[in-house]
Amino acid sequence: MLKLLLALSMGAFCVSPLYATEIHPAALSCQAAEEPGRCEKLKKDFKAAYALAHKGDHGAQVIVAFCLSTGCRGAVIIDKVAACSWHIVIANSGAATVIDGSNLKDTCRPMTQEQKTAARVLSSELVRNIYNRPVTAADQM
């Protein structure tokens, strides 16, 4: 289940909102976006940030969490569970700021208990993979 959630969050950058119900990345594009060129650039930037986020880059983690939370102008499917997970990762990065803490609360608190549980599980796996340790930051959800 965790691997499925992670795979879905990784594939989120391949999907534009028009195609949100389909999960066939090869068939998806930004052609239906209001600004296809900008959408493609944002997707490319998200992919780069996603790779860096998995290497522990704080700024990239913030971008990933933001894009998963807001959709980055239609380039990324909004996934509140994945966004919350990345905010928990950021809280455990050792580089979190007051704004990061606020973003964690704003993103995670409105979610259901099931969503919060899924976010905690995913973030635990991410923190283990990125920092090679368990989640240590207090739960602010």
C-alpha positions, 0 to 999 in steps of 0.5 A, a space after each residue: 500500500 505504501 509503495 502504491 501511495 509513493 508511486 502515485 505521488 511520484 506519478 502526480 507530476 505527469 497528470 494534468 487536471 483534465 486527465 485526473 481520473 486516468 493513470 496512464 502517464 504515457 497518454 497524458 500531456 499539458 496540451 489542454 492547459 491554458 498555457 501548455 508551455 508553462 505547464 510543461 516547464 512547471 512539470 519539468 521543474 517539479 520532476 527535478 525538485 522531486 528528485 532533489 527532495 528525495 536526496 534531502 534538499 530542503 528547498 526542493 522538499 518545500 517545492 514538492 509539498 507546495 505543488 502537491 498542495 496547490 497543483 502548481 498552476 495545473 502542472 501537478 495533481 493536488 494530493 493532500 496526503 502526499 503534500 502533508 507527508 512531505 510537510 512532515 518530512 520537512 519538519 524532520 529535515 533539521 532545516 524546518 522554519 516557522 513557515 514550514 511548521 505553519 504550512 504543515 498545520 495548514 495542509 494536514 489539520 483539515 484532513 480526515 483521520 484516515 488521510 492523516 494516518 496515510 500521511 504519517 505512514 508515507 512520511 515515515 517511509 520517506 524520512 527513513 529513505 531520505 535520512 536513514 532514521 525514524 520520524 522524530 518531529 512532534 506530530 502537529 496535525 
